[in-house]
Amino acid sequence: MKYKTDLIKVRYCETDQMGIVHHSNYLKFFELARIEWLEKLKMPYQKIEENGVILPVVKCEVKFLKSLFFGDSFNLEVICKNKPTATIVFLYKVFNQHNELTTEGSTTLAFLNSKTMKPQRCPKIISDLF
């Protein structure tokens, strides 16, 4: 399942002194795309948490191919790599306003019981989406 966000404008506060998007912001962009994707599937984070599950990021990777600058627009494509087990892996692609691929990345999130903070299998409410 693939999801693509609408165009997002790079804000000044997301850039460094050179006007380039600071590398730390890409994980925020990834989270934005992931949350929107889950909402489109009618599975918002709030619903997941109400079911006693939290999803911490346990691994992330980012590969920078081309810079984004203040004033640029971009969108993100997110896809779930495979059916979730005790973890769920998302793959991301960032495209600038010219549809050029600028960044690739991935995040792995673990399913944890919110009371015990122990790992658990993917809840049925989520696995049924796949």
N, C-alpha and C positions, 0 to 999 in steps of 0.2 A: 504494500500500500504506500502510495506516494502522495505527498502534499506539497504545494508550492504557495508561499506567502505572497501577499500583495507587495508592491514596491514600498520600500522603507527609505526615508531620507537620512543620510548620515548627519548627525547633529555635531555641533562644535565640541560639546563636552565629551564626545566619543573619540576625539582625535588627540594626537600628541602635538608637540611644538612644531612639527613639520607639516601638520595638517593631514596626516595619515591616521586612519583608524588604528587606535592602540590595540595591540594583540589581545589584551585581556577582555575586550568587548565581544570577541567572537563567541565566547562561551555564553554570554548573555543573549546574543543573537540566536545561538543554537537552542537555548532554553525557550525563547520566544516562539520559534518555529515548532518545537516539540509540544508546547502547551496548546498552540493553535490547532495543531494536528489532532491532539487528543480531544479537544473541544469539538472539532468537526466530526469526530467519531462518537460524539455524545458521551465522552468519558473524561470530563474535566478533572483536574487534580483534586478539587474539593471532594468529588464523589469517591475518588480513590482513597483519600485520607479518611473520609467518613466510614469506609470499610476497614479501617484499622491498618492501613498500609502506607508506608512512606517509601520514597524512591530516591535515595541519595546517589549522586554520581560517584562511581568508583573508578572510572577510567575515562580519560579524554585524550583525543589527538587532534591536532590542527596542522594543516599543510597550507602555507601561504604561497599563492602562485602570482598574484598581482595585487597591488595596493588599492584600497578604497580610500578616497579623500573626502574632506569636508565638502558638503554640497552634492556628492554623488548620491545616486539612488541604487538600491540593490534589493534583491529578493533571495529567499532561501528555499531550497528544495530539501525535504526531509523524507526519509524512508526508514521503515523498520527492517533491519537486516534479515531477521528470521523470527519464527514464532517464539515468543518469550518463554523462558524456563524460570530459573531463579534470578535471572537477569534479563534485561531488554537492551538491545543494541540499536542505536540510531545512527544513520549515516546522513551527512549534510553536504550540500553544495551551495556556494554563494555565487550569485551572478550579478554583475553590475548592470547599469541602465542600458548598456550596449549588448546585453546577454552574453558577456564574456565571463567565463569561469574564473573567479578570483581566489576562492578558498575551498578546501575540502576538509572534512573533519568527521569525527565520530565521538559518541559518548556511550558509555555502558552504565546503566543504572541497575541497582540491586533492589529487589523487593524485600523490605524489612517489615516485621510486625511492629507497629508503632508503640505498643506497650512494652514488649520484651526487648526490642531493638535487635532481634535475631533474624537471620535470613529465613525466607520462606519461598515456596513455589509461587509462581505467578497466579494471582487469584483468577477464579473462573470468569468473573465479570470482565476481566481484561483478555484472557486467553480466548474467550468466545468471539472477540472482535476479529480474530485471525482465522 
